[in-house]
Amino acid sequence: MNQKIIQKRLLISALILLVATILFTILVKCIDVVNYHPIVVETLEPYKDSIQVGFSQLNLFVNGKIGYHSLPYKLSTVLGYVAFAPVAVFGLIGLIQLIKRKSLKKVDHHILVLGVFYIVVLIVYFAFKFIHINYRPIIKDGKLEEGFPSSHTMLAVCTMTSLIVEIRFFTKNMKIKIATDVVSILFMLGILGCRFAAGVHWASDIIGGLLFSVTLLLFYLWGLLKFKPIETEK
């Protein structure tokens, strides 16, 4: 298939999914909203103040079936820090290229696109620390925490998928590529599974994290083709 056609389809898909993600985020605030008292994990008693929960029938049903579990929560927290490893590694590679080649324009285009992608991911990550959509169904350390979208889900999917893509720029060794794919996919599933099983997020938080992740990844893939150097297009 022609590269320009693929590029166009990626952009259209990204824009459609962006609209869907924004719409879903709005609906979380508007559809089937009820008041709910989150559970204090230290005492397993309801919190004194109530919070509002959208998509309440879905969220309360799923949360009621799962409950809170500390082990997967702690494990997902540790794995969440590991999710930053690709950011550090590729950031270091970009810095080394910049120092050696003495020009930002001479840094590999895929590293530059990846850098922009990671910056946007981090902007979205920190933006929702201040934009209130909903609070988590549990209270830890006596304070309410923002839950939407699931930041662990978003970071894991974005960083691990980008690792799968980027490794193909560095090696043609099929064994290395397959090993990277397997480890990355298992890592993503591990974080998603642990975060879900821990009961620290509503189901809509996880869905929101996935929607934001895929949207950003489509823009990233579009950027790789859009800004590919002309001399390499053959």
C-alpha positions as CSV (number, residue, x, y, z in Angstrom):
1,M,0.0,0.0,0.0
2,N,1.2,3.5,-0.8
3,Q,2.9,5.2,2.1
4,K,0.8,8.4,1.7
5,I,-2.4,6.4,1.8
6,I,-1.2,4.7,5.0
7,Q,-0.3,8.1,6.4
8,K,-3.7,9.6,5.6
9,R,-5.5,6.6,7.1
10,L,-3.5,6.9,10.3
11,L,-4.3,10.6,10.6
12,I,-8.0,10.1,10.0
13,S,-8.1,7.2,12.5
14,A,-6.2,9.2,15.1
15,L,-8.6,12.2,14.7
16,I,-11.7,10.0,14.9
17,L,-10.4,8.2,18.0
18,L,-9.5,11.6,19.5
19,V,-13.1,12.8,19.1
20,A,-14.3,9.5,20.6
21,T,-11.9,9.8,23.5
22,I,-13.0,13.4,24.3
23,L,-16.7,12.3,24.0
24,F,-16.1,9.4,26.3
25,T,-14.4,11.7,28.8
26,I,-17.4,14.1,28.8
27,L,-19.9,11.2,29.1
28,V,-18.1,9.9,32.2
29,K,-19.1,13.2,33.9
30,C,-22.7,13.2,32.6
31,I,-24.1,9.6,32.2
32,D,-25.6,7.6,35.0
33,V,-23.9,9.7,37.7
34,V,-24.5,8.8,41.4
35,N,-23.0,9.7,44.7
36,Y,-20.7,7.0,46.3
37,H,-18.6,6.8,49.5
38,P,-15.2,5.4,48.6
39,I,-13.7,2.7,50.8
40,V,-10.8,3.6,53.2
41,V,-8.4,0.8,52.7
42,E,-6.8,1.1,56.2
43,T,-10.2,0.5,57.9
44,L,-12.3,-0.9,55.0
45,E,-15.0,1.5,56.1
46,P,-16.8,4.0,53.8
47,Y,-15.2,7.5,53.6
48,K,-17.1,10.3,55.3
49,D,-17.6,12.3,52.1
50,S,-19.2,11.1,48.9
51,I,-17.8,11.3,45.4
52,Q,-19.7,11.3,42.1
53,V,-19.3,8.3,39.8
54,G,-20.3,8.3,36.1
55,F,-21.4,5.1,34.3
56,S,-22.3,4.0,37.8
57,Q,-24.0,0.7,36.9
58,L,-21.0,-0.5,35.1
59,N,-18.4,0.9,37.5
60,L,-20.1,-0.2,40.7
61,F,-20.9,-3.6,39.4
62,V,-17.3,-4.3,38.4
63,N,-15.8,-2.7,41.5
64,G,-18.2,-4.7,43.7
65,K,-17.0,-7.9,42.1
66,I,-13.3,-7.1,42.5
67,G,-12.9,-5.1,45.7
68,Y,-9.5,-3.9,46.8
69,H,-6.4,-6.0,46.9
70,S,-3.0,-4.7,48.1
71,L,-0.7,-7.1,46.4
72,P,-1.6,-6.3,42.8
73,Y,-1.7,-2.6,43.7
74,K,1.9,-2.7,45.0
75,L,3.0,-4.8,42.0
76,S,1.4,-2.4,39.5
77,T,3.1,0.5,41.3
78,V,6.5,-1.1,40.9
79,L,5.8,-2.0,37.3
80,G,4.7,1.6,36.7
81,Y,8.2,2.9,37.5
82,V,9.7,0.3,35.1
83,A,7.4,1.7,32.3
84,F,9.6,4.8,32.3
85,A,12.6,2.8,31.3
86,P,12.1,3.1,27.5
87,V,11.7,6.9,28.0
88,A,15.1,7.1,29.7
89,V,16.8,4.7,27.3
90,F,15.6,6.5,24.1
91,G,16.1,9.9,25.7
92,L,19.8,8.9,26.3
93,I,20.2,7.7,22.8
94,G,18.8,11.0,21.4
95,L,21.1,13.0,23.7
96,I,24.2,11.0,22.6
97,Q,23.2,11.5,18.9
98,L,22.7,15.2,19.5
99,I,26.1,15.6,21.2
100,K,28.0,13.6,18.5
101,R,26.2,15.1,15.5
102,K,26.1,18.6,17.0
103,S,22.7,19.3,15.4
104,L,19.1,18.5,16.4
105,K,18.3,18.1,12.7
106,K,20.8,15.3,12.4
107,V,19.2,13.2,15.2
108,D,17.4,10.2,13.8
109,H,13.9,11.3,12.8
110,H,12.2,8.5,14.7
111,I,13.9,9.5,17.9
112,L,12.7,13.1,17.4
113,V,9.2,11.9,16.7
114,L,9.4,9.6,19.7
115,G,10.6,12.5,21.9
116,V,7.6,14.6,20.9
117,F,5.3,11.6,21.6
118,Y,6.7,11.1,25.1
119,I,6.4,14.8,25.9
120,V,2.7,14.8,24.8
121,V,2.1,11.6,26.9
122,L,3.6,13.3,29.9
123,I,1.6,16.4,29.3
124,V,-1.6,14.4,29.2
125,Y,-0.5,12.4,32.3
126,F,0.1,15.6,34.4
127,A,-2.9,17.5,33.0
128,F,-5.3,15.0,34.5
129,K,-3.7,15.6,37.9
130,F,-5.4,18.9,37.8
131,I,-8.5,18.2,35.5
132,H,-11.0,16.5,37.7
133,I,-13.1,13.8,36.0
134,N,-13.6,11.4,38.9
135,Y,-11.9,10.1,42.0
136,R,-10.8,6.5,42.7
137,P,-13.1,4.1,44.5
138,I,-10.6,3.8,47.4
139,I,-9.0,6.2,49.9
140,K,-5.3,5.6,50.7
141,D,-3.5,7.8,53.2
142,G,-6.6,9.7,54.0
143,K,-6.9,11.6,50.7
144,L,-8.9,11.4,47.5
145,E,-6.9,10.8,44.3
146,E,-7.8,11.5,40.7
147,G,-8.6,8.2,38.8
148,F,-9.4,9.1,35.2
149,P,-7.7,8.1,33.0
150,S,-5.7,5.3,34.5
151,S,-2.2,6.8,34.2
152,H,-0.5,3.4,34.7
153,T,-2.5,2.0,31.8
154,M,-1.7,4.9,29.6
155,L,2.0,4.9,30.4
156,A,2.4,1.1,30.0
157,V,0.6,0.9,26.7
158,C,2.4,4.0,25.2
159,T,5.9,3.2,26.3
160,M,5.8,-0.5,25.6
161,T,4.2,-0.2,22.2
162,S,6.7,2.5,21.2
163,L,9.4,0.2,22.3
164,I,8.1,-2.5,20.0
165,V,8.1,0.0,17.1
166,E,11.5,1.6,17.9
167,I,13.4,-1.7,18.2
168,R,12.8,-2.2,14.5
169,F,14.9,0.9,13.7
170,F,17.8,-0.5,15.6
171,T,18.0,-4.2,14.6
172,K,16.9,-6.6,11.9
173,N,17.5,-9.6,14.2
174,M,14.2,-11.4,14.2
175,K,14.9,-13.1,17.6
176,I,15.5,-9.8,19.3
177,K,12.4,-8.2,17.8
178,I,10.2,-11.2,18.8
179,A,11.7,-11.2,22.3
180,T,11.1,-7.5,22.7
181,D,7.5,-7.9,21.4
182,V,6.8,-10.8,23.8
183,V,8.3,-9.0,26.9
184,S,6.5,-5.7,26.0
185,I,3.1,-7.3,25.5
186,L,3.4,-9.3,28.7
187,F,4.5,-6.2,30.6
188,M,1.5,-4.3,29.3
189,L,-0.9,-7.1,30.2
190,G,0.8,-7.4,33.6
191,I,0.1,-3.7,34.5
192,L,-3.4,-3.8,33.1
193,G,-4.2,-7.0,34.9
194,C,-2.7,-5.8,38.2
195,R,-4.3,-2.4,38.0
196,F,-7.7,-4.0,37.3
197,A,-7.4,-6.7,39.9
198,A,-6.2,-4.2,42.6
199,G,-9.6,-2.4,42.4
200,V,-8.0,1.1,42.7
201,H,-9.7,2.3,39.5
202,W,-13.1,2.3,38.0
203,A,-13.7,0.3,34.8
204,S,-14.2,3.6,33.0
205,D,-10.7,4.8,34.2
206,I,-9.1,1.8,32.5
207,I,-11.1,2.3,29.4
208,G,-10.2,6.0,29.3
209,G,-6.5,5.1,29.7
210,L,-6.7,2.7,26.7
211,L,-8.5,5.3,24.6
212,F,-6.0,8.0,25.3
213,S,-3.1,5.5,24.7
214,V,-4.3,4.3,21.3
215,T,-5.1,7.8,20.2
216,L,-1.7,9.1,21.0
217,L,0.0,6.0,19.5
218,L,-1.9,6.6,16.2
219,F,-0.6,10.2,16.1
220,Y,2.9,8.8,16.8
221,L,2.8,6.3,14.0
222,W,1.4,9.0,11.7
223,G,4.3,11.3,12.7
224,L,6.9,8.6,11.9
225,L,5.6,8.5,8.3
226,K,4.9,12.2,8.0
227,F,8.4,13.3,9.0
228,K,10.3,10.5,7.5
229,P,13.4,11.9,5.7
230,I,12.9,12.1,1.9
231,E,16.1,10.3,1.1
232,T,15.0,7.2,3.0
233,E,11.6,6.9,1.2
234,K,12.2,4.3,-1.5
